[in-house]
């Protein structure tokens, strides 16, 4: 998954403004206790990060 697709899915699920805030603030255990932004900055794949987001939120099946 490309990073642009990841952010498109985040915006579709959370809304454009809230998705970026959520990605900066919400710590996900499946990402080693990091936020989305931290995990991506550390080199985690967008696909792995998206899967972690799907585990902790009620993502529309069309987006997962």
N, C-alpha and C positions, 0 to 999 in steps of 0.2 A: 504494500500500500504506500502510495506517495504521501508526502506530508500535506500536500494541498487537498488530497482526498480525505485525510484524517481531519483537517480543520473544517472541511465542508460538512462532514458528518457531525462534528462537534457543534457547529453552528446550527445544523438542522435539528439536533436533539435539544440543545440548551438555549438556542437563540444566540445571535451574533455577539451581543454585549456580554451576556452572562457566561458564555462558554469560555471566554478568555479569563474572566475572573475566577471561575471554577477551576480552570486548568492551573492557575497560579496558586490557589489557596487550598484545594482539597488534597489531602494526603491519602495515598492508596497503598494499603499493605502489600498488595500483589506486586507493586513496583518497588518493593524494598523500603517502604515508608517515605516515598518521594511523591512529589506532585507530578502532574503531567508535564509541566514545563521543565522541571528538573530532570525527569527521566529522558525526555527528548534531548535535552542539552547534554546529558551524559552518554548519548549515543544509542539509547534503546530504539528499536525499530517502531515506526508508527503503528504497524500492525499489532505488535505486542502491547503497546500502550492502549490502543483502541480496545483490544480484548479485555484489558484490565478495567477500562472505563465501563464496558458492557457488564462486567461482573458486579460492579458496585452501584449501577444505576439501572433504571428500567428503560432500556433502549428499545425503541421501536424495532421489531424484527426486520423490517425493510432496510434498516441502517446497519444491522450487525452482520 
